[in-house]
Amino acid sequence: MEQLATYFSAHGGAFFGALGVALAVALSGMGSAYGVGKAGQAAAALLKEQPEKFASALILQLLPGTQGLYGFVIGILIWLQLSPDLSVEKGVAYFFVALPVAIVGYFSAKHQGNVAVAGMQILAKCPEEFMKGAILAAMVETYAILAFVVSFLLTLRVG
């Protein structure tokens, strides 16, 4: 137990900061992978019958991928601030900075994938209404953007 206390007194800040990086990248990336994968399955089913709709289906499939990028950017911004002698207070602060983009990114990407699947159904039946499906999917993105902005602004405040 004493060794653990010694470790955290010397490197606790870097530990918690790195944990924040891992959460920002992993959770938002997992949500994006799920959403892109689910939309990709729907796109593949659609394209089997209507291959000419590839570009529109690809747009819908790509939408849930942005949350992973937001988490990656926040992860890199935090990582750039890490050092072995980072204070525990700053490390814990960076951990909390990562939470908005990590948590909201995970859930919004999953739900955006579900909306993109519904957009594929619009594309299949009424291709002229494709933009309605894209707009509906993009609306879910609003919350990921807000979480990204919060995490970004907090990153600037901690540094």
Secondary structure as the mmCIF struct_conf table of DSSP 4:
data_model
#
loop_
_struct_conf.conf_type_id
_struct_conf.id
_struct_conf.beg_label_comp_id
_struct_conf.beg_label_asym_id
_struct_conf.beg_label_seq_id
_struct_conf.end_label_comp_id
_struct_conf.end_label_asym_id
_struct_conf.end_label_seq_id
HELX_RH_AL_P HELX_RH_AL_P1 GLU A 2 GLU A 49
HELX_RH_3T_P HELX_RH_3T_P1 PRO A 51 LYS A 53
HELX_RH_AL_P HELX_RH_AL_P2 PHE A 54 LEU A 62
HELX_RH_3T_P HELX_RH_3T_P2 LEU A 63 GLY A 65
HELX_RH_AL_P HELX_RH_AL_P3 THR A 66 TRP A 79
TURN_TY1_P TURN_TY1_P1 LEU A 80 GLN A 81
TURN_TY1_P TURN_TY1_P2 PRO A 84 ASP A 85
HELX_RH_AL_P HELX_RH_AL_P4 VAL A 88 LYS A 125
HELX_RH_3T_P HELX_RH_3T_P3 PRO A 127 GLU A 129
HELX_RH_AL_P HELX_RH_AL_P5 PHE A 130 VAL A 158
#
